[in-house]
């Protein structure tokens, strides 16, 4: 594993449903990841994280 740097991830289950919205913070990174099923997109679009620049939906 030469050349790799360890890091930690913090996953927050926003609504208590592990299959619902989850936010992910990576140590030493200013970004934030949001994971959610496509059906939740209308509710997730109202979140403040999606109002920032540089938001990508994959």
Secondary structure, 3 states (H helix, E strand, C coil): CCCCCCCCEEEEECCCCCCCCEEEEECCCCCCEEECCHHHHHHHCCCHHHHCCCCCCC
